[in-house]
Every structure is written in C-alpha cells, then in structure tokens.
C-alpha cells in the first residue's frame, strides 16, 4: 500500500517531465536521427547535473508560493525556460552585443550555426559578468542573514553579525569593478556594465519582493504568497534560472551547433529540475535535510566567483561542477547524520 502511494507521488511529481521528455526526444529522433537523440540526452544530463543547486534554491522560494503559482511554475515557467531563456534570450544577447537585427541573428542561429556560436561566444564576458554579479549578490545576501541553522559555523556566524543592507552590494560592486579593470580582461566596458546590470536587477527584484511582502503582511497574515508579491517571486525564479543557464547555453555549442538540439536537450534538463523542485517542496526536503539550503548557496557562491573570473581566466567547467556537486553532496551527508543523531 505504501509503495503504491509512493508511486503515485512520483507520477504526480515527475509525470509532466516524463511526458515532455518523450515528446522532445521523439521529435529529435524522427527529425534528426538516433545520434541527435543521444546528443540531446547528454545535454539534458549536463543541464540537470549543473542545475541541482538551482532546484534547491527554487524549492526554497516555491515553498512560500500558493498552489496556483506552483502550477504556473511548472506550466508557464517551463515555456519560459525552454523557449525564452534557452532559445530567445541568447538570440537577444547576440543581437545586442553584435548590433544585428533580431531576425538576422535568428537566421544565423538556424542556418549558420557556426557563425552564431562565434557571436554568442563574443558575448561571453558580458553574460558571465551579469550572471556572476547576480549570483554573488544572492549568495552574500543569504549568508549575511541571521539563520537559526548554521552549517559551517566558523564562517556563517561571523558573517551573520554584519547585517548591513549595503554590504552584499558593496562587496559585489567591488568585485565587478576589480574584474573590469584587470589587464587580462579583454572587454572592460562590457564586463563592468553587465556586472552592474546584474547587481541592479537583483536589488530591484529582491527589494521589490521585500517591500510588497512587508505591505502585504501588514494587512493580514497569510500562509502563502499571492498577488504581486507572488508575481515578483515568480520573476525572481525565472531570472535566477536565466543566470544559472547562460553559461550552459554557450558551453552547449562545444557539443553541437544545432540550436534546436540545444533547446531540446537543455529544455529537458530544465523540466526535470523544475519537477525535482516541486518534489522537494511536497516532501519538505529542505526541512528534513537542514543543511541542503546552505550547501546550495555555497555552490552558488563558487559558481558566481567562477563566472566573474571567466572574464580574465578560463575556469574549466568540470572544476566548477565537481566543487558545486561536492558541496551539495556534503550538505546531504551532514544533514543525514544530523537526522540519525536525533533518532
């Protein structure tokens, strides 16, 4: 009986992912063949492996949203993740950086993928500066807060004593400015402007959520976010997804030049990340594994530093990936140990 209930829960959480994965792979197999299907699976696996920390952060925010917005996260959010973040947004970035009409960039992407990949690679400095600044603000904001639970106490407790709203802003601005002026940076202006853009966007969204939430709480107590504060959190989730996915889109061209394959492969991975997020929310994984959230933010901090450094030195993806997954694995192990000690 318990096994049947658990199977129903798995189907409920991952049924959409399985269905869309089969549809996506089916299209690739029919349109492009078996080899293309294998490439799509590789891209999906890479996206899932590098986005596990994203699922944890998503679960942290999604826990506060109402059931309606959770459904929107899995429906509208998936459309935005696949067609917006992993298809249209890279086209828009190339259009801005290369100063080409969007239609011409779309033609390059589908008919001249090598040239499109070259243009997207040129935008790599601006992309990583924006994403790195956004993620650095996110991680610093988390560690600055006074949490009841601390994982690495010698690091987190001293940081929690510096509860100044401007501290993450000051540290991140200094980091962006330092990276921008270093001689090894080949595009000082783009790096600085994009980094400041990431800081401003994080500040605007996070500040907007705090302001709306404060006004909302002052009127009446609620269990879940709804209305404008829920919308702001939803936008935050999508921007977070974009910040964590930019580098993956660019790196995917090392595997294939097909924009369609990249969109399908990374899209499948994104779908599974979102389903994993909902699964963790329903099963209250973050409550049971109390250090998991901390591990994810340490992983985000590593990723943020790697993205900012990308403007001056090439940081191998496997190093970043191993560090991020290692931090999350360590958080899982120590959380499990804490559970067993209570028992």
ABEGO torsion letter per residue (X at the ends): XAAAAAAAAAAAAAAAAAAAAAAAAAAAAAAAEAAAAAAAAAAAAAAAAAAAAAAAAAAAAAAABBAAAAAAAAAAAAAAAAAAAAAAAAAAAAAAAAGBBAAAAAAAAAABAAAAAAAAAAAAAAAAAAAAAAAAAAAAAAAABBBABBABAAAAAAAAABBBAAAAAAAAAAAAAAAAABAABABAAAAAAAAAAAAAAAAAAAAAAAAAAAAAAAABBBABBBEAAAAAAAAAAAAAAAAAAAAAAAAAAAABABAAAAAAAAAAAAAAAAAAAAAAAAAGAAAABAAAAAAAAAAAAAAAAAAAAAAABBBBAAAAAAAAAAAAAAAAAAAAAAAAAAX
